[in-house]
Every structure is written in structure tokens, then in C-alpha cells.
């Protein structure tokens, strides 16, 4: 576990070096010994990190020569792409792109969940709305975000599709960051509570299209809130 943590830390350091312009796309990586020394890690840990970055398309192996950094447009790893987008001065664009992805995934999840959810799922969703209301009354953004994220997780799992869950898991960290930005605004929290309440009512009805529409309405409200309350301040 400790080695895995060190390796992941090196992956993030290399990504940050690319984002900061210290390592340029198209250029070869520094010699292994030099890079390992710069990052204060062993060559073995560096090699493991490089293999992970290769799997995400960030680093390309060049036979007989040093590995090179691939252009960002060629990256295939969702975590690497999201990290770059959130750190490269494109936060507004990345927030809206993420919302577009959520619109496509979560509306479908709600549609499936309308037929597959259990009474226990509905009870959990209602309990989470209660937690959101309590957190809102206390202006506890951290607790509000935690309940919000769990609410959507319950719906994803209620859709009972393992691939669907796996598709959204890599976005968890950036989702938490985006929610923290929006949930800091009291008016947005009020909107979220109302939208979540409508989603639960649609799921309880068992109407697939109503559930899809309720989730789509929530995503659209979130987009408006982002533009009016968050991005307008930047």
C-alpha cells in the first residue's frame, strides 16, 4: 500500500510538472536517474509511475530512445485529463464539460433506477435530503456536499449497472471539488434541495421518463447556477 501511494504521488508530480510547463509535450523525459533524483524517489518507483502514465497515454515509449510526453489531446486516462483541465486555467470550461458528461450519464441512471430502485433506496435518498436540509440550515458546506454526492451515488447504484458505476467513479474527486464551489452559495443549496426532492418523487413513481426529466432539470439548474453564481465571480 505504501509503495502504491508513493507511486501515485509520483504520477501526480509528473502530471503537475507537465501542467506547469516544466515537462513539455513532444519532448523526451529527462534521464531516469535525473528525474528520480528531482522527484526524490527511487528508480523503481519512478518506473512504476511511468508505466501508469503510459497506460493513460500521457507518456509514450520510443524504442531505443527516452520516453516522451504526449500531447494532451492524445491522453486517454480520465484522471489525467481531468487533472490537467482543472489545473490549466480552464476551470470554467472543465466544469461545464463535466456537467455535460453528468447530464448524459446521470439522466440515464435515473431512468434505469426508476424501475430498479428498492424501497430501501428511496428511504436512503429521503434521509440524505434530510441531511442536506440540516447542513444547509447550519451553512455546513462540507456536510452538504457529502450528502449530495452520496445521493447521486445511491441513484447510480440503484440503476444496477456495474459498468455505469465504474464509468463515473474516476470523476469522484473533481465532482467533490465542483460541488464545494457551488454549494458554498446558499441559494444554490436551496435549488439543490428542491431538485433532489423532485428526483425522489419521480423515482418513487416508477416513471422512467419522469425520472430522466427530473434529473435533466437538476443538471440544467446546476448549469445555470454555475454560470450565474460561480463563474461570474471569476
LOTORSE-529747 format. One line per 4 residues: number of its first residue (from 1); for each residue x, y, z of N, C-alpha, C. Coordinates in Angstrom, 3 decimals, padded with zeros to 6 digits. Example, Ala and Ser with C-alpha at 12.3 -4.5 7.8 and 13.67 -1.06 7.14 Angstrom:
1) 013.190,-005.690,007.800,012.300,-004.500,007.800,013.200,-003.300,007.800 ~ 012.850,-002.250,007.080,013.670,-001.060,007.140,012.900,000.030,007.870
END
This chain:
1) 000.826,-001.202,000.000,000.000,000.000,000.000,000.863,001.256,000.000 ~ 001.962,001.225,000.819,002.843,002.385,000.901,003.502,002.646,-000.434 ~ 003.957,001.555,-001.109,004.595,001.726,-002.417,003.591,002.272,-003.427 ~ 002.360,001.734,-003.384,001.330,002.218,-004.307,001.064,003.704,-004.096
5) 001.058,004.134,-002.827,000.837,005.539,-002.526,001.987,006.389,-003.048 ~ 003.220,005.910,-002.873,004.376,006.654,-003.377,004.324,006.747,-004.893 ~ 003.964,005.648,-005.521,003.889,005.646,-006.986,002.842,006.625,-007.478 ~ 001.681,006.632,-006.843,000.620,007.558,-007.245,001.054,008.998,-007.037
9) 001.804,009.239,-005.958,002.299,010.597,-005.706,003.238,011.039,-006.819 ~ 004.057,010.118,-007.319,004.970,010.445,-008.412,004.185,010.710,-009.696 ~ 003.146,009.909,-009.940,002.279,010.138,-011.107,001.750,011.567,-011.075 ~ 001.269,011.990,-009.905,000.709,013.331,-009.784,001.782,014.406,-009.923
13) 002.990,014.126,-009.421,004.082,015.087,-009.561,004.465,015.276,-011.028 ~ 004.523,014.187,-011.766,004.878,014.274,-013.188,003.781,015.016,-013.946 ~ 002.519,014.706,-013.634,001.409,015.421,-014.280,001.484,016.914,-013.984 ~ 001.779,017.253,-012.736,001.883,018.666,-012.370,003.044,019.341,-013.082
17) 004.133,018.601,-013.273,005.282,019.159,-013.988,004.921,019.452,-015.441 ~ 004.090,018.605,-016.023,003.628,018.833,-017.401,002.692,020.030,-017.438 ~ 001.762,020.073,-016.493,000.793,021.169,-016.429,001.508,022.504,-016.221 ~ 002.549,022.496,-015.397,003.302,023.724,-015.097,004.287,024.100,-016.202
21) 004.422,023.229,-017.206,005.320,023.531,-018.306,006.759,023.129,-018.087 ~ 007.036,022.445,-016.976,008.409,022.000,-016.717,008.786,020.828,-017.610 ~ 007.797,020.032,-017.967,007.969,018.957,-018.943,007.043,019.274,-020.111 ~ 007.601,019.383,-021.289,006.836,019.821,-022.446,006.372,018.651,-023.312
25) 005.105,018.681,-023.771,004.636,017.648,-024.700,005.522,017.594,-025.939 ~ 005.813,016.372,-026.379,006.660,016.183,-027.552,008.132,016.054,-027.222 ~ 008.529,016.476,-026.035,009.926,016.398,-025.637,010.184,015.116,-024.850 ~ 011.420,014.611,-024.907,011.738,013.407,-024.132,011.785,013.701,-022.641
29) 011.495,012.689,-021.846,011.654,012.837,-020.407,013.134,012.997,-020.074 ~ 013.444,013.640,-018.964,014.846,013.686,-018.518,015.347,012.263,-018.281 ~ 016.651,012.056,-018.280,017.175,010.718,-017.971,016.589,010.195,-016.667 ~ 016.380,008.894,-016.610,015.702,008.278,-015.464,016.334,008.678,-014.137
33) 017.668,008.613,-014.059,018.350,008.939,-012.810,018.122,010.389,-012.394 ~ 018.151,011.283,-013.369,017.950,012.704,-013.090,016.529,012.958,-012.597 ~ 015.539,012.368,-013.292,014.139,012.583,-012.915,013.837,011.983,-011.547 ~ 014.389,010.801,-011.277,014.168,010.173,-009.977,014.753,011.027,-008.861
37) 015.927,011.600,-009.116,016.555,012.462,-008.111,015.749,013.734,-007.905 ~ 015.264,014.322,-009.009,014.460,015.547,-008.902,013.193,015.316,-008.092 ~ 012.604,014.118,-008.235,011.351,013.805,-007.547,011.583,013.156,-006.178 ~ 012.857,012.921,-005.855,013.235,012.338,-004.558,012.619,010.954,-004.348
41) 012.692,010.137,-005.394,012.184,008.768,-005.309,013.202,007.810,-005.919 ~ 012.994,006.523,-005.678,013.875,005.518,-006.263,013.557,005.336,-007.741 ~ 014.506,004.762,-008.458,014.259,004.492,-009.874,013.118,003.498,-010.050 ~ 012.999,002.540,-009.118,011.928,001.552,-009.208,010.563,002.227,-009.112
45) 010.408,003.140,-008.151,009.138,003.856,-008.002,008.852,004.697,-009.234 ~ 009.891,005.339,-009.773,009.706,006.151,-010.975,009.247,005.294,-012.146 ~ 009.858,004.122,-012.307,009.469,003.242,-013.418,008.010,002.821,-013.299 ~ 007.578,002.518,-012.069,006.180,002.130,-011.870,005.250,003.280,-012.237
49) 005.645,004.499,-011.857,004.829,005.670,-012.175,004.776,005.898,-013.687 ~ 005.907,005.727,-014.347,005.960,005.907,-015.801,005.057,004.894,-016.496 ~ 005.034,003.659,-015.988,004.159,002.642,-016.582,002.688,003.047,-016.448 ~ 002.323,003.601,-015.290,000.941,004.049,-015.101,000.608,005.202,-016.038
53) 001.560,006.095,-016.235,001.335,007.225,-017.132,001.277,006.773,-018.589 ~ 002.031,005.734,-018.921,001.939,005.164,-020.269,000.550,004.590,-020.506 ~ 000.005,003.939,-019.480,-001.326,003.337,-019.614,-002.397,004.399,-019.833 ~ -002.124,005.629,-019.401,-003.085,006.720,-019.578,-002.775,007.563,-020.812
57) -001.769,007.140,-021.580,-001.430,007.859,-022.802,-000.658,009.141,-022.585 ~ -000.235,009.394,-021.340,000.481,010.637,-021.030,001.926,010.568,-021.495 ~ 002.510,009.405,-021.349,003.899,009.182,-021.755,003.927,008.096,-022.822 ~ 004.706,008.335,-023.845,004.805,007.412,-024.975,006.204,006.804,-025.005
61) 006.259,005.494,-025.132,007.546,004.808,-025.222,008.095,004.926,-026.637 ~ 009.353,005.309,-026.732,010.022,005.435,-028.026,011.166,004.426,-028.054 ~ 011.074,003.379,-028.867,012.107,002.341,-028.897,013.499,002.922,-029.146 ~ 014.425,002.524,-028.284,015.812,002.951,-028.453,016.099,004.366,-027.995
65) 015.065,005.063,-027.515,015.255,006.438,-027.067,014.479,006.664,-025.765 ~ 014.682,007.825,-025.166,013.956,008.131,-023.933,012.472,008.328,-024.228 ~ 011.629,007.974,-023.253,010.198,008.194,-023.392,009.940,009.686,-023.608 ~ 008.815,009.988,-024.266,008.464,011.395,-024.444,007.064,011.658,-023.904
69) 006.797,012.918,-023.641,005.488,013.343,-023.152,004.554,013.515,-024.350 ~ 003.384,012.906,-024.281,002.422,013.002,-025.375,001.636,014.315,-025.289 ~ 001.165,014.831,-026.408,000.278,015.999,-026.371,-000.981,015.676,-025.568 ~ -001.518,016.653,-024.884,-002.677,016.432,-024.020,-003.850,015.846,-024.804
73) -003.998,016.238,-026.061,-005.106,015.749,-026.878,-005.047,014.237,-027.084 ~ -003.884,013.628,-026.854,-003.732,012.192,-027.040,-003.868,011.407,-025.735 ~ -004.038,012.086,-024.620,-004.183,011.394,-023.346,-005.500,010.622,-023.326 ~ -005.469,009.451,-022.746,-006.668,008.607,-022.696,-007.161,008.360,-021.273
77) -006.356,008.653,-020.283,-006.744,008.427,-018.892,-007.626,009.550,-018.368 ~ -008.811,009.226,-017.894,-009.757,010.245,-017.451,-009.194,011.048,-016.287 ~ -008.476,010.396,-015.365,-007.936,011.109,-014.213,-006.898,012.130,-014.645 ~ -006.045,011.751,-015.583,-005.021,012.671,-016.075,-005.653,013.837,-016.815
81) -006.631,013.544,-017.655,-007.290,014.601,-018.436,-007.996,015.581,-017.510 ~ -008.711,015.065,-016.517,-009.437,015.934,-015.593,-008.460,016.763,-014.760 ~ -007.373,016.153,-014.318,-006.377,016.901,-013.534,-005.813,018.058,-014.354 ~ -005.517,017.799,-015.613,-005.000,018.853,-016.484,-006.051,019.945,-016.676
85) -007.276,019.555,-016.963,-008.328,020.530,-017.217,-008.585,021.416,-016.003 ~ -008.550,020.828,-014.813,-008.843,021.587,-013.604,-007.681,022.464,-013.160 ~ -006.491,022.232,-013.733,-005.308,022.951,-013.264,-004.687,023.827,-014.332 ~ -005.262,023.854,-015.500,-004.622,024.544,-016.619,-005.302,025.846,-017.003
89) -005.936,026.490,-016.030,-006.571,027.761,-016.320,-007.853,027.634,-017.120 ~ -008.441,026.432,-017.131,-009.666,026.215,-017.897,-010.769,025.668,-016.993 ~ -010.841,026.187,-015.781,-011.778,025.646,-014.804,-013.230,025.837,-015.236 ~ -013.523,026.980,-015.845,-014.890,027.213,-016.300,-015.277,026.191,-017.360
93) -014.407,026.029,-018.341,-014.695,025.068,-019.411,-014.812,023.653,-018.854 ~ -013.891,023.270,-017.976,-013.907,021.899,-017.464,-015.136,021.635,-016.604 ~ -015.587,022.648,-015.851,-016.789,022.469,-015.035,-018.007,022.207,-015.911 ~ -018.112,022.954,-017.000,-019.240,022.767,-017.905,-019.137,021.451,-018.670
97) -017.914,021.064,-019.045,-017.722,019.769,-019.714,-018.125,018.629,-018.797 ~ -017.732,018.737,-017.541,-018.090,017.712,-016.568,-019.599,017.630,-016.409 ~ -020.253,018.770,-016.399,-021.703,018.785,-016.267,-022.370,018.132,-017.474 ~ -021.805,018.342,-018.660,-022.334,017.693,-019.856,-022.221,016.176,-019.754
101) -021.098,015.705,-019.214,-020.918,014.261,-019.027,-021.923,013.733,-018.009 ~ -022.086,014.488,-016.928,-023.051,014.075,-015.912,-024.463,014.026,-016.503 ~ -024.795,014.997,-017.342,-026.124,015.016,-017.964,-026.363,013.716,-018.734 ~ -025.364,013.293,-019.498,-025.508,012.079,-020.297,-025.596,010.825,-019.429
105) -024.763,010.766,-018.397,-024.700,009.556,-017.577,-025.827,009.498,-016.548 ~ -026.019,010.579,-015.825,-026.927,010.524,-014.679,-028.402,010.555,-015.074 ~ -028.724,011.152,-016.226,-030.129,011.073,-016.656,-030.490,009.632,-017.013 ~ -029.545,008.953,-017.652,-029.767,007.540,-017.971,-029.839,006.695,-016.719
109) -028.999,007.021,-015.744,-029.008,006.274,-014.488,-030.343,006.444,-013.773 ~ -030.864,007.649,-013.781,-032.155,007.897,-013.128,-033.272,007.123,-013.821 ~ -033.202,007.060,-015.145,-034.211,006.321,-015.903,-034.208,004.846,-015.525 ~ -033.017,004.260,-015.423,-032.910,002.853,-015.021,-033.354,002.655,-013.573
113) -032.934,003.600,-012.716,-033.230,003.476,-011.287,-034.730,003.552,-011.004 ~ -035.478,004.236,-011.865,-036.926,004.343,-011.650,-037.579,002.970,-011.628 ~ -037.040,002.043,-012.407,-037.600,000.690,-012.466,-036.913,-000.268,-011.494 ~ -035.642,000.004,-011.175,-034.866,-000.977,-010.424,-034.651,-000.612,-008.952
117) -034.994,000.598,-008.561,-034.750,001.015,-007.176,-035.621,000.208,-006.215 ~ -035.152,000.110,-004.983,-035.900,-000.570,-003.940,-036.457,000.476,-002.975 ~ -037.309,000.032,-002.079,-037.815,000.947,-001.052,-036.672,001.422,-000.160 ~ -035.682,000.545,000.041,-034.513,000.939,000.843,-033.748,002.076,000.158
121) -033.674,002.023,-001.167,-033.020,003.107,-001.909,-033.761,004.422,-001.699 ~ -035.078,004.380,-001.800,-035.886,005.592,-001.616,-035.732,006.139,-000.197 ~ -035.713,005.239,000.783,-035.527,005.667,002.175,-034.172,006.354,002.340 ~ -033.145,005.767,001.708,-031.803,006.350,001.799,-031.769,007.735,001.163
125) -032.416,007.891,000.024,-032.438,009.182,-000.660,-033.162,010.233,000.182 ~ -034.275,009.843,000.787,-035.010,010.799,001.622,-034.192,011.194,002.855 ~ -033.490,010.221,003.416,-032.647,010.514,004.579,-031.528,011.475,004.202 ~ -030.992,011.316,003.001,-029.915,012.195,002.539,-030.423,013.613,002.285
129) -031.647,013.737,001.789,-032.230,015.073,001.641,-032.386,015.734,003.014 ~ -032.764,014.941,004.007,-032.850,015.461,005.372,-031.494,015.964,005.851 ~ -030.437,015.211,005.540,-029.088,015.654,005.915,-028.698,016.928,005.173 ~ -029.095,017.033,003.916,-028.800,018.242,003.148,-029.501,019.454,003.757
133) -030.759,019.276,004.178,-031.505,020.385,004.787,-030.855,020.826,006.096 ~ -030.424,019.850,006.899,-029.767,020.177,008.170,-028.459,020.919,007.926 ~ -027.685,020.421,006.975,-026.407,021.059,006.657,-026.620,022.466,006.105 ~ -027.643,022.617,005.286,-027.942,023.938,004.719,-028.294,024.926,005.825
137) -029.115,024.499,006.771,-029.517,025.378,007.868,-028.314,025.828,008.695 ~ -027.297,024.973,008.778,-026.092,025.291,009.550,-024.990,025.905,008.693 ~ -025.269,026.074,007.383,-024.247,026.551,006.429,-023.005,025.661,006.476 ~ -023.243,024.366,006.669,-022.154,023.383,006.713,-021.953,022.832,005.308
141) -021.077,023.488,004.544,-020.868,023.118,003.144,-020.295,021.714,003.010 ~ -019.362,021.359,003.880,-018.725,020.045,003.800,-019.759,018.932,003.955 ~ -020.616,019.059,004.959,-021.649,018.041,005.193,-022.667,018.032,004.064 ~ -022.985,019.210,003.537,-023.939,019.300,002.432,-023.399,018.577,001.203
145) -022.135,018.832,000.883,-021.515,018.195,-000.288,-021.464,016.687,-000.113 ~ -021.121,016.231,001.089,-021.042,014.790,001.344,-022.395,014.121,001.104 ~ -023.454,014.743,001.596,-024.801,014.179,001.410,-025.213,014.233,-000.058 ~ -024.864,015.324,-000.741,-025.181,015.484,-002.158,-024.515,014.385,-002.985
149) -023.230,014.184,-002.769,-022.506,013.157,-003.522,-023.069,011.768,-003.244 ~ -023.401,011.511,-001.980,-023.947,010.197,-001.623,-025.314,009.985,-002.265 ~ -026.101,011.048,-002.359,-027.415,010.981,-003.001,-027.278,010.458,-004.434 ~ -026.368,011.066,-005.188,-026.186,010.648,-006.579,-025.580,009.245,-006.669
153) -024.757,008.891,-005.696,-024.175,007.550,-005.670,-025.262,006.492,-005.456 ~ -026.221,006.793,-004.603,-027.325,005.851,-004.368,-028.099,005.612,-005.662 ~ -028.333,006.678,-006.422,-029.068,006.527,-007.688,-028.264,005.707,-008.690 ~ -026.981,005.974,-008.780,-026.136,005.202,-009.699,-026.185,003.721,-009.366
157) -026.094,003.414,-008.078,-026.093,002.013,-007.673,-027.487,001.390,-007.801 ~ -028.515,002.212,-007.630,-029.883,001.709,-007.799,-030.162,001.360,-009.252 ~ -029.420,001.972,-010.178,-029.571,001.639,-011.598,-029.106,000.220,-011.883 ~ -028.317,-000.339,-010.953,-027.908,-001.750,-011.015,-027.168,-002.087,-012.313
161) -026.194,-001.242,-012.637,-025.365,-001.473,-013.818,-023.916,-001.212,-013.409 ~ -023.125,-002.273,-013.309,-021.760,-002.148,-012.788,-020.887,-001.256,-013.662 ~ -021.065,-001.314,-014.959,-020.243,-000.502,-015.863,-020.580,000.977,-015.692 ~ -021.836,001.265,-015.473,-022.254,002.645,-015.253,-021.567,003.228,-014.022
165) -021.530,002.467,-012.941,-020.881,002.924,-011.711,-019.394,003.161,-011.961 ~ -018.749,002.204,-012.624,-017.314,002.312,-012.881,-016.983,003.502,-013.769 ~ -017.903,003.875,-014.656,-017.661,004.989,-015.575,-017.572,006.316,-014.843 ~ -018.307,006.457,-013.740,-018.337,007.737,-013.039,-017.368,007.797,-011.863
169) -016.911,006.655,-011.378,-016.023,006.643,-010.209,-014.765,007.499,-010.381 ~ -014.086,007.472,-011.548,-012.870,008.289,-011.676,-013.114,009.785,-011.549 ~ -014.366,010.211,-011.654,-014.677,011.632,-011.587,-015.013,012.086,-010.165 ~ -014.938,011.172,-009.201,-015.385,011.479,-007.841,-014.687,012.707,-007.256
173) -013.362,012.772,-007.388,-012.608,013.880,-006.788,-012.995,015.221,-007.380 ~ -013.091,015.273,-008.693,-013.428,016.549,-009.326,-014.891,016.912,-009.076 ~ -015.753,015.903,-008.936,-017.150,016.178,-008.597,-017.235,016.836,-007.222 ~ -016.449,016.330,-006.271,-016.451,016.902,-004.924,-015.974,018.347,-004.957
177) -014.955,018.618,-005.761,-014.422,019.974,-005.860,-015.450,020.928,-006.459 ~ -016.115,020.484,-007.530,-017.116,021.319,-008.175,-018.295,021.572,-007.242 ~ -018.731,020.528,-006.530,-019.854,020.682,-005.605,-019.500,021.674,-004.494 ~ -018.263,021.649,-004.037,-017.858,022.566,-002.970,-017.954,024.012,-003.427
181) -017.639,024.256,-004.699,-017.739,025.609,-005.247,-019.186,026.077,-005.280 ~ -020.062,025.236,-005.788,-021.457,025.651,-005.931,-022.188,025.652,-004.590 ~ -021.916,024.660,-003.754,-022.660,024.529,-002.502,-022.285,025.589,-001.474 ~ -021.242,026.348,-001.738,-020.883,027.445,-000.843,-021.890,028.579,-000.930
185) -022.727,028.560,-001.984,-023.741,029.599,-002.196,-025.082,029.102,-001.649 ~ -025.651,029.830,-000.702,-026.893,029.396,-000.040,-028.032,029.188,-001.037 ~ -028.160,030.091,-002.007,-029.243,029.964,-002.982,-029.120,028.690,-003.802 ~ -027.887,028.298,-004.118,-027.669,027.067,-004.885,-028.039,025.858,-004.037
189) -027.731,025.901,-002.759,-028.115,024.789,-001.881,-029.628,024.627,-001.855 ~ -030.343,025.748,-001.814,-031.810,025.688,-001.825,-032.313,025.072,-003.127 ~ -031.709,025.472,-004.238,-032.088,024.875,-005.525,-031.852,023.364,-005.509 ~ -030.702,022.967,-004.993,-030.345,021.547,-004.983,-031.336,020.728,-004.165
193) -031.735,021.242,-003.016,-032.701,020.523,-002.176,-034.017,020.336,-002.921 ~ -034.483,021.386,-003.572,-035.741,021.298,-004.327,-035.624,020.307,-005.480 ~ -034.518,020.355,-006.205,-034.328,019.460,-007.346,-034.197,018.009,-006.889 ~ -033.489,017.786,-005.802,-033.329,016.423,-005.297,-034.670,015.856,-004.829
197) -035.480,016.709,-004.236,-036.803,016.275,-003.787,-037.661,015.847,-004.981 ~ -037.569,016.591,-006.070,-038.319,016.246,-007.284,-037.823,014.934,-007.884 ~ -036.536,014.704,-007.808,-035.969,013.457,-008.343,-036.497,012.258,-007.564 ~ -036.523,012.375,-006.234,-037.019,011.257,-005.413,-038.493,010.980,-005.727
201) -039.278,012.021,-005.897,-040.697,011.830,-006.219,-040.853,011.089,-007.545 ~ -040.022,011.445,-008.529,-040.093,010.788,-009.834,-039.653,009.329,-009.732 ~ -038.604,009.075,-008.970,-038.140,007.694,-008.792,-039.205,006.864,-008.081 ~ -039.840,007.457,-007.095,-040.875,006.738,-006.335,-042.056,006.378,-007.224
205) -042.330,007.205,-008.236,-043.459,006.940,-009.132,-043.192,005.763,-010.059 ~ -041.922,005.440,-010.245,-041.563,004.354,-011.147,-041.615,004.750,-012.614 ~ -041.827,006.011,-012.894,-041.925,006.514,-014.272,-040.528,006.841,-014.785 ~ -040.067,006.044,-015.749,-038.700,006.218,-016.263,-038.474,007.606,-016.855
209) -039.407,008.084,-017.673,-039.231,009.378,-018.332,-039.304,010.525,-017.334 ~ -040.171,010.381,-016.333,-040.265,011.417,-015.308,-038.958,011.509,-014.524 ~ -038.363,010.357,-014.232,-037.092,010.341,-013.506,-035.985,010.957,-014.343 ~ -035.971,010.619,-015.625,-034.972,011.190,-016.528,-035.139,012.710,-016.619
213) -036.382,013.167,-016.758,-036.645,014.602,-016.871,-036.273,015.339,-015.585 ~ -036.544,014.714,-014.444,-036.225,015.350,-013.161,-034.720,015.516,-013.004 ~ -033.968,014.490,-013.399,-032.508,014.596,-013.314,-031.986,015.613,-014.323 ~ -032.563,015.635,-015.518,-032.148,016.619,-016.528,-032.421,018.032,-016.032
217) -033.549,018.225,-015.369,-033.868,019.529,-014.813,-032.863,019.954,-013.761 ~ -032.435,018.992,-012.950,-031.422,019.263,-011.928,-030.099,019.669,-012.578 ~ -029.697,018.963,-013.628,-028.449,019.284,-014.317,-028.512,020.673,-014.951 ~ -029.656,021.008,-015.519,-029.810,022.327,-016.146,-029.771,023.428,-015.091
221) -030.413,023.192,-013.951,-030.368,024.177,-012.873,-028.935,024.353,-012.376 ~ -028.209,023.264,-012.304,-026.808,023.328,-011.877,-025.982,024.149,-012.865 ~ -026.244,023.975,-014.154,-025.523,024.739,-015.175,-025.795,026.238,-015.014 ~ -027.052,026.583,-014.817,-027.419,027.990,-014.635,-026.750,028.549,-013.375
225) -026.765,027.763,-012.304,-026.163,028.214,-011.052,-024.652,028.429,-011.205 ~ -024.004,027.523,-011.936,-022.568,027.665,-012.180,-022.272,028.977,-012.896 ~ -023.013,029.239,-013.937,-022.764,030.424,-014.751,-023.086,031.719,-013.993 ~ -024.185,031.697,-013.235,-024.634,032.923,-012.593,-023.948,033.213,-011.265
229) -023.630,032.166,-010.502,-023.131,032.388,-009.150,-021.654,032.073,-008.933 ~ -021.088,031.263,-009.804,-019.690,030.858,-009.618,-018.787,031.472,-010.664 ~ -019.061,031.189,-011.936,-018.183,031.663,-012.999,-018.239,033.181,-013.160 ~ -019.365,033.787,-012.844,-019.477,035.248,-012.994,-018.589,035.992,-012.017
233) -018.144,035.303,-010.936,-017.297,035.955,-009.940,-015.820,035.853,-010.271 ~ -015.497,035.052,-011.309,-014.085,034.831,-011.618,-013.571,035.886,-012.575
END
